[in-house]
Every structure is written in C-alpha cells, then in structure tokens.
C-alpha cells in the first residue's frame, strides 16, 4: 500500500472512532424483498444487458441469474464469469436497482437487507450492496470470505478507501443497512457493527440510487464455473420524512 493511500485510510479510520454496536436483530427487517420496487440488470447475451422492470419481476420472472422463491419471497442473484461488463466494470455483477434516483441533500435514504452468501467466487470476494451514481459506485459493501468480514469501499473520484465494517457469521449470513442523510452523514451497519462516515465528494453532485448486488470484483476466472450467488431474505429501500 502506498504512503498516501495508507494516510487516507488512517484518516478515515480515525473518523470512525465513535462507532458503536447495535444488536444484529435490529438490522433485520424480517419482511421479504419487494421485487416490484426494483429494476433487475442481468446479462442478455455475451455483449448485451437486459433490464427487467419491477412490474415484470412481480409477476414471477426468473432466469439463470434471478429467481424469487414463491413461498418465502427470498430473491437469489447469481453472477457468471462470462457476463459482459456493466458500466465499464471488468468483473460481472447481477443487480437489483432502486426504481427512483435521488440527491442526498434532498431526502433521507435507507436500504436494509438480510442475505445468505450461497457461493463464493474464486477470489472469495462478493459485492453485496452499494450506493450508485451515473459516474460509478459511491459506496460499496464487499464481503470477503478469506477474512470473514465485510468491507466498506468508499469511492471518491480517483481515490478509493476501504474500512472494515463488520464480521460475516459462520453460517454466511449478513444483515446490513446503508443510510444517507441530507447533512452529509453516511451510516453503515453490518451484523450489528455501526460505522459513521461522511458522504464522499464524488457523491455530492450527481443523483444516486441503491443497488442490491451479487457481484464479483477484481480478477475472476472467465468461465461459467467461476460464479457468485447471494440470496436476499429481506430487502427494503425507504425515504423517510426528514
């Protein structure tokens, strides 16, 4: 790690000195995912993407990359090592995108999710949620199977900072919440561990939206066998009154 990157990471770590713990049960909304409020982004062919609106998802849509259990409502997202890139990314991802974009200065925003990591890809790293803008990800949650932890990756223009946000339970279950407030505060809670950050400058101008993700990151095997699979047992996006 370069000295400048180490200093940036240290500054962000110091900013989290006041983090606190909350019960893991407070994370779980215990309500099944509402597929109708999201848009699915999945591969259509080797060089194409398919966007499936929430109205179609609500009717029982399924594909090799998306399935919803009719009994429990749980949604399974799967990646494929031969997927095309998404918005210039080199690693594959299957995405449930929030249906409405927003400016962080105008509205509070919360995404709560509970999930099970079914299959790790070859590098044992899976993106499980993020705040996205037209210019790319602003904040990402990345599950790391080697270290049994979830990392917050903050993207700020040309720089990237990583902060350990919480531990993955031995049963591979993760509950998380990402909250944005008009005062510029970001709160991330992962399996009961709470981190408070500042909205990066890259997120202060463009519109943003939440995404629930099963995505790979970094190098991956370019084959069908190198896949990641995540099952969301609960998923909710809210914009409460300020």
Secondary structure, DSSP 8 states (H G I E B T S, - for coil): --HHHHHHHHHHHHHTTT--B--GGGT---S---GGGEEEEEEEETTEEEEE-HHHHTTT--BTTEEE-TTT--EEEE--TT---STT-SS-EEEEEESS-B-TTT--EEEEEEEEEEE--TTSEEEEEEEEETTEEEEEEEEETTTTEEEEEEEETTEEEEEEEEE--TT-EEEEEEEE-TTSEEEEEETTEEEEEE--GGGSSS-EEEEEEEE--SS--SSTTS--EEEEEEEEEE----
